[in-house]
Amino acid sequence: MSGMDESGKSSTQVIASAIRSSIASHQKLLDLVPAIDRISAVCLKTIKAGGTIFLFGNGGSAADSQHIAAEFIGRFSKNRKSLPAVALTVNTSNLTAIANDYGYEQIFSRQLEGLLKRKDLVIGISTSGKSKNVLKAVEFAKSKGCFTIGLTGGDGGELKKLTDLCLVAPADTPARIQEIHILVGHIFSEIVENEFDKEL
C-alpha cells in the first residue's frame, strides 16, 4: 500500500527520504569520532572511580536516558558485572511530586540534590539544547563540581555552552537527532563494557 501524505509524497517516497536523511546525518557523525571517544573515556573514568552516571531528558530523550542506563545496569552485548547508571526519568512518584510541589523545571535538579556525589557524571539530553529542566540539572551538577556532558542537536542551544563536553548531533530534526543520540549511547556503552568484561 502506497498512500500520499499532505506534501503529495507517496509512503514509499517518505520512507526512502527518511532513510537517506538518516544516512546523511550518520555520515557526518564520523567527524565527531574524537568527541565520542572522549565521552567514552569520561564514562569509563567515572565508573572506575566509583561514581555513578546520571542521565535525564524529556520525551524521546527520557526514553534514550532509560535505554542507555539499561545498557550499563544490564549489559550491552557481553556478560560482565552491572555498572552504575541511573535514569532520572523513571520514578513517577518523584517526578510528579517534584513537579507538583516545586515546578516541572526542578524534576531533575531536585533528584540530583539528594543523590549526586562529586565523583559522579551527569549526562543531560535535549534535542534542542533548550529544555529548562535539563539545563537546571546541569547547572546544579556543575555547582557540585561534577563533570557534565550534553547530547543535543541543531545549533546546540544553551546546553552546548553550559556542559563541560557536548556532542551536537549533525542534524536539525528531532527524529534524526535522537537516532544519533542512541547510536552514540550504544557506542560509549560498548567501549565501557569492553573494559569491564575483562574482569570476569
N, C-alpha and C positions, 0 to 999 in steps of 0.2 A: 504494500500500500504506500502510495507516494502523494500525500496531500500538499496543499500550498499554505504557506504562512502569510502573515499580513504584508510582508515585503514582496510577495509573489514568488518566493523560492519554494521549490519542492522539498519534501522532507529529506530526500537523498542529498540535495544540494546543501541543506542545513547541516547534515551530518558531515559531509565532506569538508565544508567550510570550518566547522568546529575542530575537526582533526588536523587540518592544515594549520589553523591558528595555534593549536596546542603544540604541534611540532615546531613551529617557528619560535615560540616562546622558550621551549626546552632547548632549542639550538643556541639561543642567546645565553642560556644559563651556563654554557661552557665557559663564558668569560668570567663567571663568578666562582670558579673552582677554588681559588685561594681563600675566598670568604667562607665557603662551605667547609674547607679544611680547617680554618681557624675556629669555626663554631664547634666542629667535632672535637678539636683539641681542648676547648674550654669545657665542654661537657665531660670529657674524659678526666680532666684535671679536677673538676668539681667532685665527681664520684670518688676518685682515688683519695681525695682529701676528706672524705666522709660527709660531703654535702649532698643536698637534695636538689633536683631540678624541678622548679615550679613553672607550669605552663598555663596560659589563660588567653581567652579571646571570646568573641561573640558570634553566635550563629554558626556558620561553617567553620569559623576559626575556633569556636568552642569544640566542635567535633574533631578538628585537627589536633587540638590540645589533648583531648582524651585519647585519640588514636596514637599519638606519639608517646604519651605516658605509658600506654599499654604495651608498646614495643619494649620499653625499659623494664617495667614490672614483670611482664610475662616473658616473651622472647621475640626477637626479630626472626631469626631463622635457625639459631643454634641453641642447644641446651647449655645453660650456664646459670649462675646464681641470679636472683632477682636484683635489679638495680633501682635505686631510689628516685622515683619521679612521681609528681603529683599534679593532676589537672584540677584547677580550682573551679571548674565548671560543673562538677558532678553532684555536689551536695545541695539538693533543692531546699532543704531547711536553712542552711547557711545563706544561700543566695536570696531566698525570699525574705528571710528575717532581716538581713542587712539592707536589702532594697527598701523594705517597708519602714525600718527604723532609722536608717541613715541616708538612704538615697541610692539609686542604681549606680551612680558613679563610684561608689565605695565597695562594690561587691567583691572586688579582688584585693584591693589595698587593705581592707579590714581583715580579711583572712590572712594575708601576709603578716599583718601586725601581730597575730597570735602564733604564727608558725615559723617565720623566717629567721634564719641564723646567718651570720656574716659569711660563712663558707658556702652558702647556698647560691644557686644560679637561678635567675628569673628570665623566662622567655615569654615575651608579650607578642601576640599575633593579631594583626589588624590589616585587612587588605588595603584600607585607605591610609593607615597610619594616623588616624584622627580619632579613634574611639576613646572617649574621655575616661572610661573606667580602666582601660588598658594603660593609658598614659599616667593616670593617678597611681596605679600599682607600680609602674616602673619608677616613678618619682620616689615613692616610698622605699623601694628596694635600694635605690641609689643613696638615699639618706641614711641607710643602714650599712653602706659600704659594700653592697653586693654587686657582682658583675651582672650586667643586663644585656640581653640580646633581643633584637626585634626582627620579626618576619613581617614584611609588608609588601606593597607594590606601588605602581604608578610613580609618583614623584617622591614617595617615602613618607610624606606628611611629617607631623611633629615627632613621630616615633623614630624616624631616621636621625633626627637631631638629638633626641633625648638618650638613646641607648648607647652603651659602650661599643657595641658591634651590631650592625643592622644589615640584613640581606634584603634588598629590594628586588622582588621578582620582576623580571623584564617583561611585564605585561600590564595592561590597563583595565581589563575587565575582571570582576571578582572570580569568575569561573576559572580563567587561565591562571590568575594569581594563586588561587587555592590549590590548583593542580601542581604548581611549582612548589608551594609550601609543603605539601605532603611528600613530594619526591625528596626535597631537602631533608625533611624529617626522617624519611627512610634511610637516606644516606648516612646521616650522623648517627642514627641508631645502629646501623650495620658496623660502622667504624668503631664505635664504642664497644659493641658486642664482641668484635674480633679480638679485642684486648682481654676481655674478661672470660671468654670461653677457654682461654689457655690455662686458667686457674683450676679447672676441674680435672 
